């Protein structure tokens, strides 16, 4: 289960893996202890994005088209935190993508995943996705993106809350 205090602890852990020299313009006074992020809003925005991640998925918008899910990749729900686009190929009707992704798992660990996606749309859309677990994020050497990208991604997740577009549940 994605609990607020555990999620905040996990996000702070990954942000603290970076050294001040990793930032283009590091100013500790400007960034503060949470790197300028309102952690409760970040958690609220991310928690809504939890999903079951499959190793293989096929979908179609055709009424008789194939819709298939392979085995679960993590055997727990996860939240996509960041993706780094490695390669994209476009043709007239087909788009192929290869990304490296960072997922926050329900047990509050992070996983690095390679993702291949092919979308074909000639009036009828067919989409195929394949994901493979590369490794669990353990230390600074496993990071594959600059800290500014992660902070920006976390801030962008909060935009629906700031713009009053998100559904907010209160108990």
Protein Blocks (a to p, Z undefined) as FASTA:
>chain_A
ZZfklmmmmmmmmmmmpcfklpmbdcfklnomnnopafklmmmmmmmmgccddfbdcddf
bfkbccdddddfklpacddfbdcdfbdcddfklccdddddddddfkopacdddddddddd
ehiacdddddddfbdcfbfmlpcbdfklmmmmmmmmmmmmmnopaccddZZ
